[in-house]
Amino acid sequence: MLDIVTDRTDRSERDCDLDCKLLEESGLLDVTSYCASARLNRGAQAARHYLLDGWRAGLEPSRGFDGSFLYTY
């Protein structure tokens, strides 16, 4: 058997932290707008929420971003 993990649900915290940093620095995440639409408390980790849960719920990282074209990937 191959010992290759194909399911990304067991991502390391380091991987998740790096992805969050990349999203935050990309300019694609409007924290205020995203937190309002996701009904997150002030100070919530918006990038982490979007990457782990928000995209599955159909939330976008900002009002000007339409990520539906990415769903097939």
Phi and psi restraints in degrees (range 20) as a CNS / XPLOR table:
assign (resid 1 and name C) (resid 2 and name N)
       (resid 2 and name CA) (resid 2 and name C) 1.0 -88.0 20.0 2
assign (resid 2 and name N) (resid 2 and name CA)
       (resid 2 and name C) (resid 3 and name N) 1.0 138.2 20.0 2
assign (resid 2 and name C) (resid 3 and name N)
       (resid 3 and name CA) (resid 3 and name C) 1.0 -98.5 20.0 2
assign (resid 3 and name N) (resid 3 and name CA)
       (resid 3 and name C) (resid 4 and name N) 1.0 51.2 20.0 2
assign (resid 3 and name C) (resid 4 and name N)
       (resid 4 and name CA) (resid 4 and name C) 1.0 -106.4 20.0 2
assign (resid 4 and name N) (resid 4 and name CA)
       (resid 4 and name C) (resid 5 and name N) 1.0 125.5 20.0 2
assign (resid 4 and name C) (resid 5 and name N)
       (resid 5 and name CA) (resid 5 and name C) 1.0 -88.1 20.0 2
assign (resid 5 and name N) (resid 5 and name CA)
       (resid 5 and name C) (resid 6 and name N) 1.0 119.8 20.0 2
assign (resid 5 and name C) (resid 6 and name N)
       (resid 6 and name CA) (resid 6 and name C) 1.0 -104.2 20.0 2
assign (resid 6 and name N) (resid 6 and name CA)
       (resid 6 and name C) (resid 7 and name N) 1.0 -12.7 20.0 2
assign (resid 6 and name C) (resid 7 and name N)
       (resid 7 and name CA) (resid 7 and name C) 1.0 -91.7 20.0 2
assign (resid 7 and name N) (resid 7 and name CA)
       (resid 7 and name C) (resid 8 and name N) 1.0 119.4 20.0 2
assign (resid 7 and name C) (resid 8 and name N)
       (resid 8 and name CA) (resid 8 and name C) 1.0 -84.0 20.0 2
assign (resid 8 and name N) (resid 8 and name CA)
       (resid 8 and name C) (resid 9 and name N) 1.0 10.8 20.0 2
assign (resid 8 and name C) (resid 9 and name N)
       (resid 9 and name CA) (resid 9 and name C) 1.0 -70.5 20.0 2
assign (resid 9 and name N) (resid 9 and name CA)
       (resid 9 and name C) (resid 10 and name N) 1.0 -19.1 20.0 2
assign (resid 9 and name C) (resid 10 and name N)
       (resid 10 and name CA) (resid 10 and name C) 1.0 -98.9 20.0 2
assign (resid 10 and name N) (resid 10 and name CA)
       (resid 10 and name C) (resid 11 and name N) 1.0 35.9 20.0 2
assign (resid 10 and name C) (resid 11 and name N)
       (resid 11 and name CA) (resid 11 and name C) 1.0 -61.5 20.0 2
assign (resid 11 and name N) (resid 11 and name CA)
       (resid 11 and name C) (resid 12 and name N) 1.0 146.9 20.0 2
assign (resid 11 and name C) (resid 12 and name N)
       (resid 12 and name CA) (resid 12 and name C) 1.0 -74.7 20.0 2
assign (resid 12 and name N) (resid 12 and name CA)
       (resid 12 and name C) (resid 13 and name N) 1.0 157.9 20.0 2
assign (resid 12 and name C) (resid 13 and name N)
       (resid 13 and name CA) (resid 13 and name C) 1.0 -60.2 20.0 2
assign (resid 13 and name N) (resid 13 and name CA)
       (resid 13 and name C) (resid 14 and name N) 1.0 -37.6 20.0 2
assign (resid 13 and name C) (resid 14 and name N)
       (resid 14 and name CA) (resid 14 and name C) 1.0 -61.8 20.0 2
assign (resid 14 and name N) (resid 14 and name CA)
       (resid 14 and name C) (resid 15 and name N) 1.0 -44.4 20.0 2
assign (resid 14 and name C) (resid 15 and name N)
       (resid 15 and name CA) (resid 15 and name C) 1.0 -60.0 20.0 2
assign (resid 15 and name N) (resid 15 and name CA)
       (resid 15 and name C) (resid 16 and name N) 1.0 -44.9 20.0 2
assign (resid 15 and name C) (resid 16 and name N)
       (resid 16 and name CA) (resid 16 and name C) 1.0 -64.5 20.0 2
assign (resid 16 and name N) (resid 16 and name CA)
       (resid 16 and name C) (resid 17 and name N) 1.0 -42.5 20.0 2
assign (resid 16 and name C) (resid 17 and name N)
       (resid 17 and name CA) (resid 17 and name C) 1.0 -60.8 20.0 2
assign (resid 17 and name N) (resid 17 and name CA)
       (resid 17 and name C) (resid 18 and name N) 1.0 -42.0 20.0 2
assign (resid 17 and name C) (resid 18 and name N)
       (resid 18 and name CA) (resid 18 and name C) 1.0 -65.8 20.0 2
assign (resid 18 and name N) (resid 18 and name CA)
       (resid 18 and name C) (resid 19 and name N) 1.0 -41.1 20.0 2
assign (resid 18 and name C) (resid 19 and name N)
       (resid 19 and name CA) (resid 19 and name C) 1.0 -64.7 20.0 2
assign (resid 19 and name N) (resid 19 and name CA)
       (resid 19 and name C) (resid 20 and name N) 1.0 -39.6 20.0 2
assign (resid 19 and name C) (resid 20 and name N)
       (resid 20 and name CA) (resid 20 and name C) 1.0 -62.8 20.0 2
assign (resid 20 and name N) (resid 20 and name CA)
       (resid 20 and name C) (resid 21 and name N) 1.0 -45.3 20.0 2
assign (resid 20 and name C) (resid 21 and name N)
       (resid 21 and name CA) (resid 21 and name C) 1.0 -61.3 20.0 2
assign (resid 21 and name N) (resid 21 and name CA)
       (resid 21 and name C) (resid 22 and name N) 1.0 -43.0 20.0 2
assign (resid 21 and name C) (resid 22 and name N)
       (resid 22 and name CA) (resid 22 and name C) 1.0 -61.0 20.0 2
assign (resid 22 and name N) (resid 22 and name CA)
       (resid 22 and name C) (resid 23 and name N) 1.0 -45.3 20.0 2
assign (resid 22 and name C) (resid 23 and name N)
       (resid 23 and name CA) (resid 23 and name C) 1.0 -63.9 20.0 2
assign (resid 23 and name N) (resid 23 and name CA)
       (resid 23 and name C) (resid 24 and name N) 1.0 -44.1 20.0 2
assign (resid 23 and name C) (resid 24 and name N)
       (resid 24 and name CA) (resid 24 and name C) 1.0 -62.9 20.0 2
assign (resid 24 and name N) (resid 24 and name CA)
       (resid 24 and name C) (resid 25 and name N) 1.0 -37.6 20.0 2
assign (resid 24 and name C) (resid 25 and name N)
       (resid 25 and name CA) (resid 25 and name C) 1.0 -83.9 20.0 2
assign (resid 25 and name N) (resid 25 and name CA)
       (resid 25 and name C) (resid 26 and name N) 1.0 -11.5 20.0 2
assign (resid 25 and name C) (resid 26 and name N)
       (resid 26 and name CA) (resid 26 and name C) 1.0 -73.7 20.0 2
assign (resid 26 and name N) (resid 26 and name CA)
       (resid 26 and name C) (resid 27 and name N) 1.0 -22.5 20.0 2
assign (resid 26 and name C) (resid 27 and name N)
       (resid 27 and name CA) (resid 27 and name C) 1.0 85.5 20.0 2
assign (resid 27 and name N) (resid 27 and name CA)
       (resid 27 and name C) (resid 28 and name N) 1.0 0.9 20.0 2
assign (resid 27 and name C) (resid 28 and name N)
       (resid 28 and name CA) (resid 28 and name C) 1.0 -85.1 20.0 2
assign (resid 28 and name N) (resid 28 and name CA)
       (resid 28 and name C) (resid 29 and name N) 1.0 -16.8 20.0 2
assign (resid 28 and name C) (resid 29 and name N)
       (resid 29 and name CA) (resid 29 and name C) 1.0 -101.5 20.0 2
assign (resid 29 and name N) (resid 29 and name CA)
       (resid 29 and name C) (resid 30 and name N) 1.0 118.0 20.0 2
assign (resid 29 and name C) (resid 30 and name N)
       (resid 30 and name CA) (resid 30 and name C) 1.0 -98.9 20.0 2
assign (resid 30 and name N) (resid 30 and name CA)
       (resid 30 and name C) (resid 31 and name N) 1.0 97.5 20.0 2
assign (resid 30 and name C) (resid 31 and name N)
       (resid 31 and name CA) (resid 31 and name C) 1.0 -57.1 20.0 2
assign (resid 31 and name N) (resid 31 and name CA)
       (resid 31 and name C) (resid 32 and name N) 1.0 -46.8 20.0 2
assign (resid 31 and name C) (resid 32 and name N)
       (resid 32 and name CA) (resid 32 and name C) 1.0 -61.5 20.0 2
assign (resid 32 and name N) (resid 32 and name CA)
       (resid 32 and name C) (resid 33 and name N) 1.0 -49.4 20.0 2
assign (resid 32 and name C) (resid 33 and name N)
       (resid 33 and name CA) (resid 33 and name C) 1.0 -65.7 20.0 2
assign (resid 33 and name N) (resid 33 and name CA)
       (resid 33 and name C) (resid 34 and name N) 1.0 -43.0 20.0 2
assign (resid 33 and name C) (resid 34 and name N)
       (resid 34 and name CA) (resid 34 and name C) 1.0 -64.1 20.0 2
assign (resid 34 and name N) (resid 34 and name CA)
       (resid 34 and name C) (resid 35 and name N) 1.0 -45.8 20.0 2
assign (resid 34 and name C) (resid 35 and name N)
       (resid 35 and name CA) (resid 35 and name C) 1.0 -60.6 20.0 2
assign (resid 35 and name N) (resid 35 and name CA)
       (resid 35 and name C) (resid 36 and name N) 1.0 -38.0 20.0 2
assign (resid 35 and name C) (resid 36 and name N)
       (resid 36 and name CA) (resid 36 and name C) 1.0 -65.6 20.0 2
assign (resid 36 and name N) (resid 36 and name CA)
       (resid 36 and name C) (resid 37 and name N) 1.0 -46.6 20.0 2
assign (resid 36 and name C) (resid 37 and name N)
       (resid 37 and name CA) (resid 37 and name C) 1.0 -71.2 20.0 2
assign (resid 37 and name N) (resid 37 and name CA)
       (resid 37 and name C) (resid 38 and name N) 1.0 -28.8 20.0 2
assign (resid 37 and name C) (resid 38 and name N)
       (resid 38 and name CA) (resid 38 and name C) 1.0 -89.8 20.0 2
assign (resid 38 and name N) (resid 38 and name CA)
       (resid 38 and name C) (resid 39 and name N) 1.0 -3.7 20.0 2
assign (resid 38 and name C) (resid 39 and name N)
       (resid 39 and name CA) (resid 39 and name C) 1.0 56.9 20.0 2
assign (resid 39 and name N) (resid 39 and name CA)
       (resid 39 and name C) (resid 40 and name N) 1.0 45.8 20.0 2
assign (resid 39 and name C) (resid 40 and name N)
       (resid 40 and name CA) (resid 40 and name C) 1.0 -94.5 20.0 2
assign (resid 40 and name N) (resid 40 and name CA)
       (resid 40 and name C) (resid 41 and name N) 1.0 149.0 20.0 2
assign (resid 40 and name C) (resid 41 and name N)
       (resid 41 and name CA) (resid 41 and name C) 1.0 -68.6 20.0 2
assign (resid 41 and name N) (resid 41 and name CA)
       (resid 41 and name C) (resid 42 and name N) 1.0 154.7 20.0 2
assign (resid 41 and name C) (resid 42 and name N)
       (resid 42 and name CA) (resid 42 and name C) 1.0 -58.2 20.0 2
assign (resid 42 and name N) (resid 42 and name CA)
       (resid 42 and name C) (resid 43 and name N) 1.0 136.4 20.0 2
assign (resid 42 and name C) (resid 43 and name N)
       (resid 43 and name CA) (resid 43 and name C) 1.0 87.6 20.0 2
assign (resid 43 and name N) (resid 43 and name CA)
       (resid 43 and name C) (resid 44 and name N) 1.0 1.1 20.0 2
assign (resid 43 and name C) (resid 44 and name N)
       (resid 44 and name CA) (resid 44 and name C) 1.0 -67.7 20.0 2
assign (resid 44 and name N) (resid 44 and name CA)
       (resid 44 and name C) (resid 45 and name N) 1.0 156.5 20.0 2
assign (resid 44 and name C) (resid 45 and name N)
       (resid 45 and name CA) (resid 45 and name C) 1.0 -84.2 20.0 2
assign (resid 45 and name N) (resid 45 and name CA)
       (resid 45 and name C) (resid 46 and name N) 1.0 87.1 20.0 2
assign (resid 45 and name C) (resid 46 and name N)
       (resid 46 and name CA) (resid 46 and name C) 1.0 -61.7 20.0 2
assign (resid 46 and name N) (resid 46 and name CA)
       (resid 46 and name C) (resid 47 and name N) 1.0 -44.4 20.0 2
assign (resid 46 and name C) (resid 47 and name N)
       (resid 47 and name CA) (resid 47 and name C) 1.0 -62.3 20.0 2
assign (resid 47 and name N) (resid 47 and name CA)
       (resid 47 and name C) (resid 48 and name N) 1.0 -44.9 20.0 2
assign (resid 47 and name C) (resid 48 and name N)
       (resid 48 and name CA) (resid 48 and name C) 1.0 -62.7 20.0 2
assign (resid 48 and name N) (resid 48 and name CA)
       (resid 48 and name C) (resid 49 and name N) 1.0 -44.0 20.0 2
assign (resid 48 and name C) (resid 49 and name N)
       (resid 49 and name CA) (resid 49 and name C) 1.0 -61.1 20.0 2
assign (resid 49 and name N) (resid 49 and name CA)
       (resid 49 and name C) (resid 50 and name N) 1.0 -46.1 20.0 2
assign (resid 49 and name C) (resid 50 and name N)
       (resid 50 and name CA) (resid 50 and name C) 1.0 -60.8 20.0 2
assign (resid 50 and name N) (resid 50 and name CA)
       (resid 50 and name C) (resid 51 and name N) 1.0 -47.4 20.0 2
assign (resid 50 and name C) (resid 51 and name N)
       (resid 51 and name CA) (resid 51 and name C) 1.0 -68.4 20.0 2
assign (resid 51 and name N) (resid 51 and name CA)
       (resid 51 and name C) (resid 52 and name N) 1.0 -31.1 20.0 2
assign (resid 51 and name C) (resid 52 and name N)
       (resid 52 and name CA) (resid 52 and name C) 1.0 -94.3 20.0 2
assign (resid 52 and name N) (resid 52 and name CA)
       (resid 52 and name C) (resid 53 and name N) 1.0 -33.4 20.0 2
assign (resid 52 and name C) (resid 53 and name N)
       (resid 53 and name CA) (resid 53 and name C) 1.0 -133.2 20.0 2
assign (resid 53 and name N) (resid 53 and name CA)
       (resid 53 and name C) (resid 54 and name N) 1.0 -40.6 20.0 2
assign (resid 53 and name C) (resid 54 and name N)
       (resid 54 and name CA) (resid 54 and name C) 1.0 -58.8 20.0 2
assign (resid 54 and name N) (resid 54 and name CA)
       (resid 54 and name C) (resid 55 and name N) 1.0 -44.7 20.0 2
assign (resid 54 and name C) (resid 55 and name N)
       (resid 55 and name CA) (resid 55 and name C) 1.0 -63.0 20.0 2
assign (resid 55 and name N) (resid 55 and name CA)
       (resid 55 and name C) (resid 56 and name N) 1.0 -34.9 20.0 2
assign (resid 55 and name C) (resid 56 and name N)
       (resid 56 and name CA) (resid 56 and name C) 1.0 -66.7 20.0 2
assign (resid 56 and name N) (resid 56 and name CA)
       (resid 56 and name C) (resid 57 and name N) 1.0 -29.6 20.0 2
assign (resid 56 and name C) (resid 57 and name N)
       (resid 57 and name CA) (resid 57 and name C) 1.0 -84.8 20.0 2
assign (resid 57 and name N) (resid 57 and name CA)
       (resid 57 and name C) (resid 58 and name N) 1.0 1.4 20.0 2
assign (resid 57 and name C) (resid 58 and name N)
       (resid 58 and name CA) (resid 58 and name C) 1.0 84.1 20.0 2
assign (resid 58 and name N) (resid 58 and name CA)
       (resid 58 and name C) (resid 59 and name N) 1.0 12.8 20.0 2
assign (resid 58 and name C) (resid 59 and name N)
       (resid 59 and name CA) (resid 59 and name C) 1.0 -80.5 20.0 2
assign (resid 59 and name N) (resid 59 and name CA)
       (resid 59 and name C) (resid 60 and name N) 1.0 149.1 20.0 2
assign (resid 59 and name C) (resid 60 and name N)
       (resid 60 and name CA) (resid 60 and name C) 1.0 -108.5 20.0 2
assign (resid 60 and name N) (resid 60 and name CA)
       (resid 60 and name C) (resid 61 and name N) 1.0 151.3 20.0 2
assign (resid 60 and name C) (resid 61 and name N)
       (resid 61 and name CA) (resid 61 and name C) 1.0 -69.3 20.0 2
assign (resid 61 and name N) (resid 61 and name CA)
       (resid 61 and name C) (resid 62 and name N) 1.0 -19.4 20.0 2
assign (resid 61 and name C) (resid 62 and name N)
       (resid 62 and name CA) (resid 62 and name C) 1.0 -159.1 20.0 2
assign (resid 62 and name N) (resid 62 and name CA)
       (resid 62 and name C) (resid 63 and name N) 1.0 165.1 20.0 2
assign (resid 62 and name C) (resid 63 and name N)
       (resid 63 and name CA) (resid 63 and name C) 1.0 -65.2 20.0 2
assign (resid 63 and name N) (resid 63 and name CA)
       (resid 63 and name C) (resid 64 and name N) 1.0 -30.8 20.0 2
assign (resid 63 and name C) (resid 64 and name N)
       (resid 64 and name CA) (resid 64 and name C) 1.0 -89.2 20.0 2
assign (resid 64 and name N) (resid 64 and name CA)
       (resid 64 and name C) (resid 65 and name N) 1.0 7.2 20.0 2
assign (resid 64 and name C) (resid 65 and name N)
       (resid 65 and name CA) (resid 65 and name C) 1.0 -113.0 20.0 2
assign (resid 65 and name N) (resid 65 and name CA)
       (resid 65 and name C) (resid 66 and name N) 1.0 127.9 20.0 2
assign (resid 65 and name C) (resid 66 and name N)
       (resid 66 and name CA) (resid 66 and name C) 1.0 -116.2 20.0 2
assign (resid 66 and name N) (resid 66 and name CA)
       (resid 66 and name C) (resid 67 and name N) 1.0 99.3 20.0 2
assign (resid 66 and name C) (resid 67 and name N)
       (resid 67 and name CA) (resid 67 and name C) 1.0 -90.1 20.0 2
assign (resid 67 and name N) (resid 67 and name CA)
       (resid 67 and name C) (resid 68 and name N) 1.0 8.0 20.0 2
assign (resid 67 and name C) (resid 68 and name N)
       (resid 68 and name CA) (resid 68 and name C) 1.0 -60.8 20.0 2
assign (resid 68 and name N) (resid 68 and name CA)
       (resid 68 and name C) (resid 69 and name N) 1.0 -26.1 20.0 2
assign (resid 68 and name C) (resid 69 and name N)
       (resid 69 and name CA) (resid 69 and name C) 1.0 -68.3 20.0 2
assign (resid 69 and name N) (resid 69 and name CA)
       (resid 69 and name C) (resid 70 and name N) 1.0 -16.8 20.0 2
assign (resid 69 and name C) (resid 70 and name N)
       (resid 70 and name CA) (resid 70 and name C) 1.0 -85.8 20.0 2
assign (resid 70 and name N) (resid 70 and name CA)
       (resid 70 and name C) (resid 71 and name N) 1.0 -14.0 20.0 2
assign (resid 70 and name C) (resid 71 and name N)
       (resid 71 and name CA) (resid 71 and name C) 1.0 -59.0 20.0 2
assign (resid 71 and name N) (resid 71 and name CA)
       (resid 71 and name C) (resid 72 and name N) 1.0 -29.6 20.0 2
assign (resid 71 and name C) (resid 72 and name N)
       (resid 72 and name CA) (resid 72 and name C) 1.0 -72.3 20.0 2
assign (resid 72 and name N) (resid 72 and name CA)
       (resid 72 and name C) (resid 73 and name N) 1.0 -16.1 20.0 2
